[in-house]
Amino acid sequence: MINIKIERRAFLWDHVYGLKIYVDGKRIGKISGDETKRFSIPEGSQEIYGKLNWAKTRSFALKTVTNETHLIFKPYKTNNLGVLLGISGYPLEIVEHHIEKKNYE
């Protein structure tokens, strides 16, 4: 199993709704707005995404994740009315957060 940290940055209006987290089509948990949680995912998993009611977020490929990877579900700007209404997707994208390691030698 691989341990990852997932952070959800929410829109103003969706802090109360839990986003269901899926890995390869299987639900692994739920995360609320502006919350950070740790999840264990099977090694070799292919993709992760979130769902809120019928709307799905963009997917993220898991081929490069390792233990302690930090993923952020964050809102993205769009003018697509279908996305804003949750008809053609949910306007959250998943990005990997990289902490820059500094060499002090």
N, C-alpha and C positions, 0 to 999 in steps of 0.2 A: 504494500500500500504506500501511496505517496501522500504526504500531508501538505495541504496548500491553505493559504489564508485568502479569504474572499472578503472584499469590502464593497459595500453598496452605497453609492452616492445617489440620493433620491431627488426627484423634482419636488417643488413646493407642495404639490397636491397629493403626492403618493407616499407620504411617510408612514401611513397607517397600514398600507397593503403589503403583505408579505410576498416576496418574489420567490417562487419555487425554483430550485437549482437542479438541473439535469445534466448527467454525464452519460454520453452514449445512449440517450433515450430513457435512462432510469433516474428517477428522482432520488437525490441524495440528501435533500434538506430544504430549508427555507430561511430567507434572510430578510429582515425588515429594512426600512429606509435609514440611511446613515448608521449602519451597523457593520461590524467586522466580526467574522467567525472563522474558525478552522474546520476544514473538512478533510476526510480521508477518501482518496479515490484509488481505484485499482490501477496498478502499473499497466501501461500499454493502452490506456484510455485514449480515445480519438478526439472527442469534442465536448465542450461544455456550453450551456446556454441557460437562460432563465425564462420562466413563463409567468405571466400575470393574467389570470383568467384564460382567455383564448389567444392573447397576444404573446408572441415569442420575441426575445431579444436577438441580436446578432449572435452567431456562434463564434467560438474561439477554438482554434486547433490546440490540442494539448501535447503535441509531439515533443515540445522542448521543456515541459515543466519538470521540475525536480522538487525534492523536499524543500519546504519553506518558500515556494513560489508564492508571490503576492499578486492576486488578480483583482482588478477593480471594475465593477459594473458602474459605468458612469453615463449620464445623459449626453446625447449629442444633439446638435442643432439641426433642425430640418424644417422645410416648408411644406412637406408632404402631409396634407390633411389626413390621409388614411393612416399614417403612422401616428400623428398627434392624437387621433381618436382611438388608437389601438386596433384598427381594422387590418392593416397590412404589416403589423409588427409592432414592437414596443421600443421606443427610442432610447435604448440603453446599449452601449457597446462595451465590450470587455477588452481591457488593456492590461498588459503585464507591467507591474511596477518594478523598476530596477533601482536598486540602491547602489550608488556608485561607491566602490571600494577605494579608499585612499591609501596610498603607500607613503608612510611617514619616515622612511629610512633615509 
